[in-house]
Amino acid sequence: QVQLVESGGGSVQAGGSLTLSCAASGSISSINAMAWYRQAPGKQRDLVARITSAGSINYADSVKGRFTISRDNAKNAVYLQMTSLEPEDRGVYYCNAAMRWYSSERNYWGQGTQVTVSS
């Protein structure tokens, strides 16, 4: 009943830029945090960036200084501005929303969007 819709993935050369967008819709109660994860073929899904409803932000060390996460709480949307892209940044990027669920929390995921970076 909760859907996360992503857009903005694509293919760029090293040093290029992309901006990913994600918006949550459906039976939304209260979103505690939204985040971006990525997964390369044959590897685990790792956190790229996370932002809470209060504005606290965490970045993976590998993207710090190059990526910027932002959020529009009113629109239940999250964005990831990626610059100075490197081949190591390639993978499927997934949008995540941590939503309040009774006294706990439930995670929702987007379908993923492919990012390819060529040398």
N, C-alpha and C positions, 0 to 999 in steps of 0.2 A: 504493500500500500504506500510505500515511500519509494520514490524514484529519484535517482541522481543522473542527470543528463550532462554529458561532457561534449566539448568541442575544442578545436584549435590545434590538434595534433597534425603532424606532417613530416616532411623531409627537408632538411636544411644542411648546408655545408658547415664545417667547423668554423666557429666564430659568429655564426648567425644567431637569430633570435626567434622565439616562438612565445605565444601567450595562450595558456590553457584556461578554459572557463568551465564551471560546473554549477548547476543550480538544482536544488532539492525541491521536490513537489510531492503532494499527496497528504497523507495523514501525519502532519508534522506537529509535534508537541513543542519541545524545546531542544534546540541543538546546542550542545555544550562546546563542541569544537568541530572544525573541518580540516581536512588534511589532504595532501597528495602523496601517494606512494608510487614506486615504479618497480618493474620486474623485467629483468633481462631473461632471454631464453635459457632454461636450465638452472636459473638461480631463484632465490627466494625474493619475496616482495618486501622491499625496504622503504622506510619512511623517508620522504624527501623534505617535506615542510608541513608544519601544523600550526594552526591559529585557533585560539579559543574565542568564545563570545566576548570576553573582556579585552581581547586584543593581544594576549601573550603569544609570542611566536617562537618556534623552534625550527632550526634548519639542520639537515645533515651536513657534516663537515665538508663533504665533497662539493656542495653547491653553495656554501656560504659566500656571500659577496657577489654571486652571479645570478641567483634566483631571488625573486621577491614574491611572497605570498600575501594576499589581501582578501578581505571578506566584506560582504555587504549583508549584514544581519537581517535587514528588512526584507531583502530578496532571497534569503537563504542561499546565497551564492558565494563561491570561493574562486579565486583566480591565482594563476601562477605565471608570473612574467619571467621568462628564461632568456638570459643573454650569455654571450661568450660560450655558446654550446660546444661541447667536446664529444668525441666519439663515445666516450664512457658514459655519456648521458642518455644513450639510446635505450629503448625499452618501451614497455607498455605502461603508461601512466594512469593510475586509478584515483578517482576522487573518493574520499571517505567522509562520512558524517557520523559523529558520535552523538546520539540522541538520548535524552532522558527517557527511561523506561521504568516506570514504577519507582522503586528506590534504587535502581541500578542504571545501567547504560547499555544501549544497543548500537552496534555499528552497521551502517549501510554503505554500499559500494556502487560506484558507477560501473559502466560496461568496459571501461578502459579505452584509451586512445593511444595510437602508436606514434612514437617519436623516433625518427631516424636521423642520425648525424653522420655525414660523410666527411672523409678527410680532404 
